[in-house]
Amino acid sequence: MGFKCPDRKGVADFLQEVTSRKDQSQYWHNKNQPYTYVSVAEFVQSFKSFHVGQQILMDLITPYDKSRAHPAAFVREDTESPT
């Protein structure tokens, strides 16, 4: 897309700022093209078509297989909270 996350910046902070109209231009890295604002909708569409976005979607739509989980990972009995 033409943006770069600086080494000093965490990914979460970068993603919040790069989608902001006010902050976005400072992350423009594509020197061969002039910067133009990229909307959140355009970011979403690009992410969904990127292999990472496609893998995350597949992971989320696959039902969780409880039989593969560690036995202590789930509460097996109802517990009452003290009142």
N, C-alpha and C positions, 0 to 999 in steps of 0.2 A: 504493500500500500504506500510505501514511501516514508514511513515513520521509524524511528529507532528509539528504544528504551536505553537511556544512559546507564552506564555501569553503577553510578551512585544512587540510582532510583530503583525502588522495589517495583515489581510487576504490578501489584494492586494499585499503587499510587500512580504509576504510569498510565494504566488503563483508565483511571478516573480522570486524569488530566488531559490525556490525548483525545478524549471525547468532548472536552470542553472547548467551545468556540474561542474563549479567551486565552486558553493555554496551549492549544493544539499546535500553533505555528512553530513554537520553540523546539518541537520534536521532529520537524520535517527534516528528512535526511537525503531525499532523492535530489541530488544536485542537477540532474538532467531535465527535470521538470519544475516549473514554477509551482509554488505552494498554492493550493486552493482548499478551502474548508471541506472536510469529509464528515458527513452527518453520522449520527449514531446509527440510523437505519442502514447506511452503507457499511459501517463497521460490522453490524450484525450479519448482514448478507455475506460479507467477505469471510467472516469467521465460520459461518455455517458451511461455506463451500470449501474451506481449508481442511486439510486432512485431520488436524487436531480437533476441530469443531465436529467433524463427522464422527470421529472416534468417541468423543464425549457423548454425543447424541446416542450412539449405539450402546454405550455403557449405561446410560440412563433409562433406555427403553427395555433393556434386558431385565426380566424379573430376577430378584435376588434369590439365590439358592441357599436356603437356611441349612441344608444338610452339609454344606461345605464350610460352615462357620464353626468356630471354636465353641465347645459346649457352654463355656462360661460367658459367652458374648450376649446371651439373651436371658431375660428373666423368664423362668419356666412356670412360676406359680403366681397367683394373685396375692398381692400384699395389701393390707389395709394401712392407711396412714393413721398415726395416733391422733385422736381428737380430744 
